[in-house]
Amino acid sequence: MVFSGVETQFHGPKLGGLQLRSPFFLAPTAGYSSPAYRSICYEQGAALCYTEMVSAEALTRGHPKTKAMLAHLPEEPIYAIQLFGAKPEVLAKAAAMVAEYRPVVIDLNCGCPVPKIVKAGAGSALQRNPEAIAAIVRAMKAATDIPVTVKIRKGWDEASVNFLEAAEAAVEAGAAAVTLHGRTRAQGYGGKADWGAIGTLARALAPRGVAVFGSGDVFSAEAAVAMLKETGCAGVMIARGAFGNPFIFADATALWKGGEKPARTAQEVVAVARSHLVRSIALDGEKSACIEFRTQFCAYTKGLPGGAALREEAVHSTSLAEYDTLFKRILNA
C-alpha cells in the first residue's frame, strides 16, 4: 500500500503552508530515521518524517557524516530536519545551512535525555531554561524563512514540570508548532508518558492557533488514534512504535478514517522489507547496509511462519543475496 494525495474529508495539520495528509509522523530517532527508512514510512502513510537529530556544531564545522544525515530520497518528497545544540548563533548558522534542503520545518530538540547531549547544554538541558529556548528559536527564525518548531518534555523531573512555560517561550519567539513528549528528563524512556500533559498543552495553545503534537507510549496504531482523541493534539509523533514497523502508519490512518487495519500478506511485507534494504544499500554500501538491516529484518519477520529460525540466520547476513535467500524462504512458506 502506497499513499498519495490528500483526501478532502480527512487531513492532518498545516505546517509551513502545507496541508499534511494525516496527523501521523515518524519521530526523529537515532538509528532508525535514515533516508531509506523514512521513505518507506512515507510510502506507508506517514504524513511527515523527521531526520535523526543533527548536531548543529558538527554541521557548521563541516563534518561529512553529519551532512549526509540531511539527505532524502525521491520517494520522500517532503520531510523535516531536527537540529540540536546549545548556542543560538551556531543553531542559526545550522538552520540557514539546512534551509537549502527545503524541509517542511526545522525542529529544535529540547527533549533528548541522553547524558552526553545534556552535558553539552543541549536537548533536555534547554528545558531548564525557557529563555534559552526562546533565544535559540529567535536566532533560527532570523536565519531562515522555513518554519521553526520545537520538541520538549514535560520537565526536567517531577519537581520541575515546566512544559507550559517552555512552550510559551518557544511560541513567543516564533515557534510554529510544539511537540510534547509526556515524560520528564529524569524518566528517560521509562515509566508512563503523561498524555494529560499533552492535552493541557493542546488546550493552552489552541487559542493561539499553534499546533501541538504528542509523543510517548504510541506503540500501536490503536494508541496513535487514542492519543488524538484523548488529548486533542493535532498530530502524533511515533518513535519506538515504528521501529521496524512502517505499517503502523497505514494501520493508524485506516483506523483514523473509521475503517479497519488492512490485511497484509507475507508477500507485501517482504516487498517492503526488500525495498528498504535495497535503498539502504544504494546509500550506504552493501555490507554496511546489510549489517545495519539485521535488526530491521527481525522486526519485519515478527509473527511470520518460521520467523525465529530466519532471524537466527539474519544476524550473520552481510549481502543482499543472503537476505534474498531468507526472503524466498518466507514466500515459499
Helices and strands as residue ranges (DSSP letters): E 14-15, E 18-19, E 24-26, H 35-43, E 48-49, E 54-55, H 56-60, H 64-68, E 81-84, H 88-99, E 106-109, H 115-119, G 123-128, H 130-143, E 148-155, G 158-160, H 163-172, E 177-184, H 195-205, G 206-208, E 211-215, H 221-231, E 235-238, G 240-242, H 247-256, H 266-284, H 286-300, H 307-314, H 320-332
